[in-house]
Amino acid sequence: MTTLTSPTSTTPRWRTALRRATDRRYMPVAGSVLTLVLMLVVGEMRYGGSSGFLTPRLVSNLLVDNSYLLVLAIGMTFVIITGGIDLSVGAVVALTGLVIATLLPMGLPLPVVLLVAVLIGSAMGLIIGVMVQVFDIQPFIASLGVMFLARGLANVVSVNSLAITDEGFASLAAWNVTFGEKANQFRLNAAMLVALVLLIVGFYLLHYTRFGRTVYGVGVGDAGNAIDLMGLRAGRTVLWVYVISGTCAGIAGILFALYTKSGYNLTGIGMELDAIAAVVIGGTILTGGGGYILGTAVGVMVYGLIQVLISREGLGEAWWTKIFIGAVLLVFVIVQRFLTARRR
């Protein structure tokens, strides 16, 4: 008696893994990971020395310095997957920072002030979502209007830089836990912890929930008609996507205030473009319908590592960072264009 074996059972695991890795859906993210690895290899070759370049301290510093950007990029990922855009997040960061710096000296409890800051971001996102979904206004125009609104409100609050001297806020900003010693020391602070928690929550929402499936369905196109036929609510999802982005902007404003211990009306100018760049470098398709939260995290790491390498090269001027990020972004946009054309 002979036993029949299915074709899949005789397929080597390495071949199955290779097939998955070369799937066009994963190619943008694979390119992001490859870019990060190449940058780390170049950094190790040029600056490794006796202590090494790729150390726990380097990873820790990248996460600490870019925690606010990671939170912004998480919210922006939801928006871009639906085929939208949110230009208001940088202005919301400035507004929330100034609100914190203004309300704390009035004697309000720290948790209340932080909640108000988050709700300000949520309200701004809700305004964009209503304009996009209810009034059928283009996301670019809707978010541009809210950007001017938030920036104007920030100027109304104060045109000066306001230091945040509240003891509770200072303690929160200074809190950290260290692992290891000297060059191998890894530092975990409050901003990094919040960013990692939001990364996990965003990953779960986008990839393991009905809401996440609807987000991808909206990004595919046809005004959400296909997913409406599947029983998924496209309109409500579009609204919530912008609320998520605004909420993330409010939280990012808190994290940036923890980082700088101040609020300033000119904070966050161009920060929305940094978030968009990190999302695109992380493999999210600009036209919508494709992208991964973990890819966004890789994009933020690439963004931060570019700044580190430029600093190590002695090119401290800000425009060199923009030049290199722009070059990397153009490469990823071209690759995305090629992949989406092949998919069609």
LOMIZA-35715 format. One record per residue (C-alpha): x, y negated, z; residue in three letters. Coordinates in steps of 0.1 Angstrom, whole numbers, m for minus. Layout:
REM residues N
<bagu x="X" y="Y" z="Z" residuo="ALA"/>
...
REM end
This chain:
REM residues 344
<bagu x="0" y="0" z="0" residuo="MET"/>
<bagu x="14" y="m33" z="m10" residuo="THR"/>
<bagu x="8" y="m66" z="7" residuo="THR"/>
<bagu x="2" y="m97" z="m13" residuo="LEU"/>
<bagu x="20" y="m129" z="m3" residuo="THR"/>
<bagu x="7" y="m163" z="m12" residuo="SER"/>
<bagu x="29" y="m185" z="m34" residuo="PRO"/>
<bagu x="32" y="m211" z="m7" residuo="THR"/>
<bagu x="46" y="m185" z="18" residuo="SER"/>
<bagu x="76" y="m178" z="m5" residuo="THR"/>
<bagu x="84" y="m215" z="m11" residuo="THR"/>
<bagu x="115" y="m225" z="9" residuo="PRO"/>
<bagu x="109" y="m251" z="36" residuo="ARG"/>
<bagu x="136" y="m274" z="23" residuo="TRP"/>
<bagu x="119" y="m275" z="m11" residuo="ARG"/>
<bagu x="86" y="m284" z="5" residuo="THR"/>
<bagu x="103" y="m312" z="25" residuo="ALA"/>
<bagu x="121" y="m324" z="m6" residuo="LEU"/>
<bagu x="88" y="m326" z="m25" residuo="ARG"/>
<bagu x="72" y="m346" z="3" residuo="ARG"/>
<bagu x="102" y="m369" z="5" residuo="ALA"/>
<bagu x="101" y="m377" z="m32" residuo="THR"/>
<bagu x="64" y="m383" z="m32" residuo="ASP"/>
<bagu x="57" y="m418" z="m47" residuo="ARG"/>
<bagu x="36" y="m427" z="m17" residuo="ARG"/>
<bagu x="67" y="m425" z="5" residuo="TYR"/>
<bagu x="93" y="m440" z="m19" residuo="MET"/>
<bagu x="90" y="m476" z="m7" residuo="PRO"/>
<bagu x="95" y="m465" z="29" residuo="VAL"/>
<bagu x="123" y="m442" z="19" residuo="ALA"/>
<bagu x="140" y="m471" z="2" residuo="GLY"/>
<bagu x="137" y="m491" z="34" residuo="SER"/>
<bagu x="152" y="m464" z="55" residuo="VAL"/>
<bagu x="180" y="m459" z="30" residuo="LEU"/>
<bagu x="187" y="m497" z="30" residuo="THR"/>
<bagu x="189" y="m497" z="68" residuo="LEU"/>
<bagu x="213" y="m466" z="68" residuo="VAL"/>
<bagu x="235" y="m482" z="41" residuo="LEU"/>
<bagu x="237" y="m515" z="61" residuo="MET"/>
<bagu x="246" y="m496" z="92" residuo="LEU"/>
<bagu x="273" y="m476" z="73" residuo="VAL"/>
<bagu x="288" y="m508" z="59" residuo="VAL"/>
<bagu x="287" y="m524" z="94" residuo="GLY"/>
<bagu x="305" y="m494" z="109" residuo="GLU"/>
<bagu x="331" y="m494" z="82" residuo="MET"/>
<bagu x="338" y="m532" z="85" residuo="ARG"/>
<bagu x="333" y="m539" z="121" residuo="TYR"/>
<bagu x="334" y="m505" z="139" residuo="GLY"/>
<bagu x="369" y="m507" z="154" residuo="GLY"/>
<bagu x="375" y="m489" z="187" residuo="SER"/>
<bagu x="341" y="m496" z="202" residuo="SER"/>
<bagu x="320" y="m489" z="171" residuo="GLY"/>
<bagu x="294" y="m510" z="154" residuo="PHE"/>
<bagu x="263" y="m488" z="158" residuo="LEU"/>
<bagu x="259" y="m488" z="195" residuo="THR"/>
<bagu x="229" y="m487" z="219" residuo="PRO"/>
<bagu x="236" y="m524" z="226" residuo="ARG"/>
<bagu x="233" y="m533" z="189" residuo="LEU"/>
<bagu x="199" y="m515" z="187" residuo="VAL"/>
<bagu x="188" y="m532" z="219" residuo="SER"/>
<bagu x="198" y="m566" z="208" residuo="ASN"/>
<bagu x="180" y="m562" z="175" residuo="LEU"/>
<bagu x="148" y="m552" z="193" residuo="LEU"/>
<bagu x="151" y="m580" z="219" residuo="VAL"/>
<bagu x="158" y="m607" z="194" residuo="ASP"/>
<bagu x="131" y="m596" z="170" residuo="ASN"/>
<bagu x="103" y="m584" z="193" residuo="SER"/>
<bagu x="80" y="m614" z="184" residuo="TYR"/>
<bagu x="87" y="m608" z="147" residuo="LEU"/>
<bagu x="78" y="m571" z="150" residuo="LEU"/>
<bagu x="44" y="m580" z="166" residuo="VAL"/>
<bagu x="37" y="m605" z="139" residuo="LEU"/>
<bagu x="46" y="m580" z="112" residuo="ALA"/>
<bagu x="24" y="m553" z="127" residuo="ILE"/>
<bagu x="m7" y="m576" z="124" residuo="GLY"/>
<bagu x="5" y="m587" z="89" residuo="MET"/>
<bagu x="7" y="m551" z="78" residuo="THR"/>
<bagu x="m30" y="m546" z="84" residuo="PHE"/>
<bagu x="m38" y="m577" z="64" residuo="VAL"/>
<bagu x="m15" y="m569" z="34" residuo="ILE"/>
<bagu x="m27" y="m533" z="31" residuo="ILE"/>
<bagu x="m62" y="m547" z="25" residuo="THR"/>
<bagu x="m48" y="m569" z="m2" residuo="GLY"/>
<bagu x="m50" y="m601" z="18" residuo="GLY"/>
<bagu x="m25" y="m626" z="33" residuo="ILE"/>
<bagu x="m23" y="m646" z="65" residuo="ASP"/>
<bagu x="m3" y="m678" z="64" residuo="LEU"/>
<bagu x="m14" y="m691" z="98" residuo="SER"/>
<bagu x="6" y="m669" z="121" residuo="VAL"/>
<bagu x="36" y="m692" z="125" residuo="GLY"/>
<bagu x="15" y="m721" z="134" residuo="ALA"/>
<bagu x="m5" y="m700" z="159" residuo="VAL"/>
<bagu x="29" y="m690" z="175" residuo="VAL"/>
<bagu x="36" y="m728" z="180" residuo="ALA"/>
<bagu x="1" y="m735" z="193" residuo="LEU"/>
<bagu x="1" y="m707" z="219" residuo="THR"/>
<bagu x="36" y="m716" z="231" residuo="GLY"/>
<bagu x="25" y="m752" z="237" residuo="LEU"/>
<bagu x="m7" y="m741" z="254" residuo="VAL"/>
<bagu x="13" y="m720" z="278" residuo="ILE"/>
<bagu x="37" y="m748" z="285" residuo="ALA"/>
<bagu x="8" y="m772" z="292" residuo="THR"/>
<bagu x="m15" y="m750" z="312" residuo="LEU"/>
<bagu x="10" y="m734" z="336" residuo="LEU"/>
<bagu x="19" y="m768" z="353" residuo="PRO"/>
<bagu x="m18" y="m774" z="359" residuo="MET"/>
<bagu x="m18" y="m745" z="384" residuo="GLY"/>
<bagu x="m37" y="m720" z="364" residuo="LEU"/>
<bagu x="m28" y="m683" z="372" residuo="PRO"/>
<bagu x="m3" y="m668" z="348" residuo="LEU"/>
<bagu x="m26" y="m639" z="337" residuo="PRO"/>
<bagu x="m54" y="m664" z="328" residuo="VAL"/>
<bagu x="m30" y="m686" z="308" residuo="VAL"/>
<bagu x="m16" y="m655" z="289" residuo="LEU"/>
<bagu x="m52" y="m644" z="282" residuo="LEU"/>
<bagu x="m61" y="m678" z="269" residuo="VAL"/>
<bagu x="m30" y="m677" z="246" residuo="ALA"/>
<bagu x="m40" y="m644" z="231" residuo="VAL"/>
<bagu x="m77" y="m655" z="226" residuo="LEU"/>
<bagu x="m65" y="m686" z="208" residuo="ILE"/>
<bagu x="m48" y="m663" z="183" residuo="GLY"/>
<bagu x="m79" y="m641" z="181" residuo="SER"/>
<bagu x="m101" y="m671" z="174" residuo="ALA"/>
<bagu x="m79" y="m683" z="146" residuo="MET"/>
<bagu x="m80" y="m648" z="130" residuo="GLY"/>
<bagu x="m118" y="m647" z="134" residuo="LEU"/>
<bagu x="m121" y="m680" z="115" residuo="ILE"/>
<bagu x="m101" y="m666" z="87" residuo="ILE"/>
<bagu x="m120" y="m634" z="86" residuo="GLY"/>
<bagu x="m154" y="m652" z="85" residuo="VAL"/>
<bagu x="m142" y="m674" z="57" residuo="MET"/>
<bagu x="m129" y="m645" z="37" residuo="VAL"/>
<bagu x="m157" y="m620" z="43" residuo="GLN"/>
<bagu x="m188" y="m642" z="48" residuo="VAL"/>
<bagu x="m180" y="m672" z="25" residuo="PHE"/>
<bagu x="m159" y="m652" z="0" residuo="ASP"/>
<bagu x="m129" y="m676" z="2" residuo="ILE"/>
<bagu x="m96" y="m664" z="m10" residuo="GLN"/>
<bagu x="m74" y="m653" z="19" residuo="PRO"/>
<bagu x="m46" y="m676" z="8" residuo="PHE"/>
<bagu x="m68" y="m706" z="10" residuo="ILE"/>
<bagu x="m86" y="m696" z="42" residuo="ALA"/>
<bagu x="m54" y="m688" z="61" residuo="SER"/>
<bagu x="m37" y="m720" z="47" residuo="LEU"/>
<bagu x="m66" y="m740" z="61" residuo="GLY"/>
<bagu x="m62" y="m724" z="95" residuo="VAL"/>
<bagu x="m25" y="m729" z="94" residuo="MET"/>
<bagu x="m30" y="m766" z="91" residuo="PHE"/>
<bagu x="m57" y="m765" z="118" residuo="LEU"/>
<bagu x="m34" y="m747" z="142" residuo="ALA"/>
<bagu x="m4" y="m769" z="134" residuo="ARG"/>
<bagu x="m25" y="m800" z="139" residuo="GLY"/>
<bagu x="m38" y="m788" z="172" residuo="LEU"/>
<bagu x="m2" y="m781" z="183" residuo="ALA"/>
<bagu x="7" y="m817" z="175" residuo="ASN"/>
<bagu x="m23" y="m829" z="195" residuo="VAL"/>
<bagu x="m11" y="m809" z="225" residuo="VAL"/>
<bagu x="24" y="m823" z="223" residuo="SER"/>
<bagu x="50" y="m836" z="198" residuo="VAL"/>
<bagu x="78" y="m829" z="222" residuo="ASN"/>
<bagu x="95" y="m797" z="234" residuo="SER"/>
<bagu x="80" y="m786" z="267" residuo="LEU"/>
<bagu x="101" y="m765" z="290" residuo="ALA"/>
<bagu x="83" y="m737" z="308" residuo="ILE"/>
<bagu x="95" y="m737" z="344" residuo="THR"/>
<bagu x="68" y="m716" z="361" residuo="ASP"/>
<bagu x="84" y="m690" z="384" residuo="GLU"/>
<bagu x="61" y="m662" z="375" residuo="GLY"/>
<bagu x="67" y="m668" z="338" residuo="PHE"/>
<bagu x="105" y="m670" z="344" residuo="ALA"/>
<bagu x="104" y="m638" z="363" residuo="SER"/>
<bagu x="86" y="m621" z="334" residuo="LEU"/>
<bagu x="111" y="m634" z="310" residuo="ALA"/>
<bagu x="140" y="m622" z="331" residuo="ALA"/>
<bagu x="127" y="m587" z="338" residuo="TRP"/>
<bagu x="147" y="m560" z="322" residuo="ASN"/>
<bagu x="159" y="m524" z="327" residuo="VAL"/>
<bagu x="193" y="m513" z="316" residuo="THR"/>
<bagu x="206" y="m479" z="307" residuo="PHE"/>
<bagu x="243" y="m471" z="304" residuo="GLY"/>
<bagu x="273" y="m494" z="308" residuo="GLU"/>
<bagu x="292" y="m520" z="288" residuo="LYS"/>
<bagu x="291" y="m514" z="250" residuo="ALA"/>
<bagu x="268" y="m484" z="254" residuo="ASN"/>
<bagu x="243" y="m503" z="275" residuo="GLN"/>
<bagu x="207" y="m503" z="263" residuo="PHE"/>
<bagu x="184" y="m531" z="276" residuo="ARG"/>
<bagu x="147" y="m529" z="278" residuo="LEU"/>
<bagu x="128" y="m561" z="285" residuo="ASN"/>
<bagu x="91" y="m571" z="287" residuo="ALA"/>
<bagu x="89" y="m584" z="251" residuo="ALA"/>
<bagu x="104" y="m553" z="237" residuo="MET"/>
<bagu x="81" y="m531" z="258" residuo="LEU"/>
<bagu x="50" y="m550" z="245" residuo="VAL"/>
<bagu x="62" y="m548" z="209" residuo="ALA"/>
<bagu x="68" y="m510" z="212" residuo="LEU"/>
<bagu x="34" y="m505" z="228" residuo="VAL"/>
<bagu x="17" y="m525" z="200" residuo="LEU"/>
<bagu x="37" y="m505" z="174" residuo="LEU"/>
<bagu x="23" y="m472" z="188" residuo="ILE"/>
<bagu x="m13" y="m486" z="190" residuo="VAL"/>
<bagu x="m10" y="m500" z="154" residuo="GLY"/>
<bagu x="3" y="m466" z="142" residuo="PHE"/>
<bagu x="m26" y="m448" z="158" residuo="TYR"/>
<bagu x="m52" y="m472" z="145" residuo="LEU"/>
<bagu x="m39" y="m472" z="110" residuo="LEU"/>
<bagu x="m32" y="m436" z="105" residuo="HIS"/>
<bagu x="m55" y="m416" z="128" residuo="TYR"/>
<bagu x="m88" y="m435" z="129" residuo="THR"/>
<bagu x="m118" y="m442" z="107" residuo="ARG"/>
<bagu x="m109" y="m478" z="109" residuo="PHE"/>
<bagu x="m75" y="m472" z="94" residuo="GLY"/>
<bagu x="m89" y="m452" z="65" residuo="ARG"/>
<bagu x="m112" y="m481" z="58" residuo="THR"/>
<bagu x="m83" y="m505" z="58" residuo="VAL"/>
<bagu x="m66" y="m484" z="31" residuo="TYR"/>
<bagu x="m99" y="m481" z="12" residuo="GLY"/>
<bagu x="m104" y="m519" z="11" residuo="VAL"/>
<bagu x="m69" y="m523" z="m3" residuo="GLY"/>
<bagu x="m75" y="m500" z="m32" residuo="VAL"/>
<bagu x="m99" y="m525" z="m47" residuo="GLY"/>
<bagu x="m134" y="m526" z="m62" residuo="ASP"/>
<bagu x="m146" y="m550" z="m34" residuo="ALA"/>
<bagu x="m150" y="m521" z="m10" residuo="GLY"/>
<bagu x="m178" y="m505" z="m30" residuo="ASN"/>
<bagu x="m162" y="m470" z="m31" residuo="ALA"/>
<bagu x="m157" y="m468" z="7" residuo="ILE"/>
<bagu x="m192" y="m482" z="13" residuo="ASP"/>
<bagu x="m205" y="m452" z="m6" residuo="LEU"/>
<bagu x="m185" y="m430" z="18" residuo="MET"/>
<bagu x="m202" y="m446" z="47" residuo="GLY"/>
<bagu x="m173" y="m468" z="57" residuo="LEU"/>
<bagu x="m180" y="m505" z="64" residuo="ARG"/>
<bagu x="m157" y="m526" z="43" residuo="ALA"/>
<bagu x="m170" y="m560" z="54" residuo="GLY"/>
<bagu x="m166" y="m555" z="91" residuo="ARG"/>
<bagu x="m131" y="m540" z="85" residuo="THR"/>
<bagu x="m119" y="m571" z="66" residuo="VAL"/>
<bagu x="m132" y="m593" z="95" residuo="LEU"/>
<bagu x="m114" y="m572" z="121" residuo="TRP"/>
<bagu x="m82" y="m571" z="102" residuo="VAL"/>
<bagu x="m78" y="m608" z="104" residuo="TYR"/>
<bagu x="m88" y="m608" z="141" residuo="VAL"/>
<bagu x="m60" y="m582" z="147" residuo="ILE"/>
<bagu x="m35" y="m604" z="128" residuo="SER"/>
<bagu x="m45" y="m635" z="148" residuo="GLY"/>
<bagu x="m43" y="m615" z="181" residuo="THR"/>
<bagu x="m9" y="m603" z="172" residuo="CYS"/>
<bagu x="1" y="m639" z="164" residuo="ALA"/>
<bagu x="m11" y="m650" z="199" residuo="GLY"/>
<bagu x="9" y="m622" z="215" residuo="ILE"/>
<bagu x="39" y="m631" z="194" residuo="ALA"/>
<bagu x="36" y="m667" z="206" residuo="GLY"/>
<bagu x="38" y="m654" z="242" residuo="ILE"/>
<bagu x="69" y="m633" z="234" residuo="LEU"/>
<bagu x="86" y="m662" z="216" residuo="PHE"/>
<bagu x="79" y="m684" z="246" residuo="ALA"/>
<bagu x="94" y="m657" z="268" residuo="LEU"/>
<bagu x="124" y="m657" z="245" residuo="TYR"/>
<bagu x="129" y="m695" z="244" residuo="THR"/>
<bagu x="112" y="m705" z="277" residuo="LYS"/>
<bagu x="97" y="m735" z="260" residuo="SER"/>
<bagu x="69" y="m746" z="237" residuo="GLY"/>
<bagu x="74" y="m768" z="206" residuo="TYR"/>
<bagu x="51" y="m781" z="179" residuo="ASN"/>
<bagu x="76" y="m773" z="152" residuo="LEU"/>
<bagu x="81" y="m737" z="163" residuo="THR"/>
<bagu x="73" y="m710" z="137" residuo="GLY"/>
<bagu x="77" y="m730" z="105" residuo="ILE"/>
<bagu x="83" y="m703" z="79" residuo="GLY"/>
<bagu x="78" y="m675" z="104" residuo="MET"/>
<bagu x="48" y="m662" z="85" residuo="GLU"/>
<bagu x="71" y="m658" z="55" residuo="LEU"/>
<bagu x="96" y="m639" z="77" residuo="ASP"/>
<bagu x="68" y="m615" z="87" residuo="ALA"/>
<bagu x="56" y="m610" z="52" residuo="ILE"/>
<bagu x="92" y="m603" z="41" residuo="ALA"/>
<bagu x="97" y="m577" z="69" residuo="ALA"/>
<bagu x="64" y="m560" z="59" residuo="VAL"/>
<bagu x="73" y="m558" z="22" residuo="VAL"/>
<bagu x="109" y="m547" z="29" residuo="ILE"/>
<bagu x="92" y="m520" z="51" residuo="GLY"/>
<bagu x="75" y="m506" z="21" residuo="GLY"/>
<bagu x="39" y="m520" z="23" residuo="THR"/>
<bagu x="25" y="m527" z="m12" residuo="ILE"/>
<bagu x="18" y="m564" z="m17" residuo="LEU"/>
<bagu x="m12" y="m556" z="m39" residuo="THR"/>
<bagu x="m28" y="m536" z="m11" residuo="GLY"/>
<bagu x="m37" y="m500" z="m6" residuo="GLY"/>
<bagu x="m3" y="m486" z="6" residuo="GLY"/>
<bagu x="20" y="m491" z="36" residuo="GLY"/>
<bagu x="30" y="m477" z="69" residuo="TYR"/>
<bagu x="34" y="m493" z="103" residuo="ILE"/>
<bagu x="67" y="m474" z="110" residuo="LEU"/>
<bagu x="80" y="m487" z="77" residuo="GLY"/>
<bagu x="73" y="m523" z="89" residuo="THR"/>
<bagu x="94" y="m515" z="120" residuo="ALA"/>
<bagu x="122" y="m505" z="97" residuo="VAL"/>
<bagu x="117" y="m537" z="77" residuo="GLY"/>
<bagu x="121" y="m558" z="109" residuo="VAL"/>
<bagu x="153" y="m539" z="118" residuo="MET"/>
<bagu x="167" y="m546" z="82" residuo="VAL"/>
<bagu x="158" y="m582" z="86" residuo="TYR"/>
<bagu x="175" y="m585" z="120" residuo="GLY"/>
<bagu x="205" y="m565" z="108" residuo="LEU"/>
<bagu x="210" y="m589" z="78" residuo="ILE"/>
<bagu x="214" y="m617" z="103" residuo="GLN"/>
<bagu x="239" y="m597" z="124" residuo="VAL"/>
<bagu x="260" y="m588" z="94" residuo="LEU"/>
<bagu x="260" y="m624" z="81" residuo="ILE"/>
<bagu x="271" y="m636" z="116" residuo="SER"/>
<bagu x="299" y="m610" z="117" residuo="ARG"/>
<bagu x="311" y="m622" z="83" residuo="GLU"/>
<bagu x="314" y="m658" z="97" residuo="GLY"/>
<bagu x="286" y="m671" z="75" residuo="LEU"/>
<bagu x="265" y="m686" z="103" residuo="GLY"/>
<bagu x="246" y="m711" z="81" residuo="GLU"/>
<bagu x="209" y="m703" z="80" residuo="ALA"/>
<bagu x="207" y="m705" z="42" residuo="TRP"/>
<bagu x="229" y="m674" z="38" residuo="TRP"/>
<bagu x="204" y="m654" z="57" residuo="THR"/>
<bagu x="176" y="m667" z="34" residuo="LYS"/>
<bagu x="197" y="m659" z="3" residuo="ILE"/>
<bagu x="203" y="m623" z="13" residuo="PHE"/>
<bagu x="168" y="m617" z="26" residuo="ILE"/>
<bagu x="154" y="m632" z="m6" residuo="GLY"/>
<bagu x="176" y="m609" z="m27" residuo="ALA"/>
<bagu x="166" y="m578" z="m8" residuo="VAL"/>
<bagu x="129" y="m588" z="m10" residuo="LEU"/>
<bagu x="131" y="m593" z="m48" residuo="LEU"/>
<bagu x="146" y="m558" z="m51" residuo="VAL"/>
<bagu x="118" y="m543" z="m31" residuo="PHE"/>
<bagu x="91" y="m562" z="m50" residuo="VAL"/>
<bagu x="105" y="m549" z="m83" residuo="ILE"/>
<bagu x="106" y="m514" z="m70" residuo="VAL"/>
<bagu x="70" y="m517" z="m58" residuo="GLN"/>
<bagu x="60" y="m530" z="m93" residuo="ARG"/>
<bagu x="77" y="m500" z="m109" residuo="PHE"/>
<bagu x="61" y="m475" z="m86" residuo="LEU"/>
<bagu x="26" y="m489" z="m89" residuo="THR"/>
<bagu x="29" y="m490" z="m127" residuo="ALA"/>
<bagu x="39" y="m454" z="m127" residuo="ARG"/>
<bagu x="10" y="m445" z="m104" residuo="ARG"/>
<bagu x="m15" y="m461" z="m127" residuo="ARG"/>
REM end
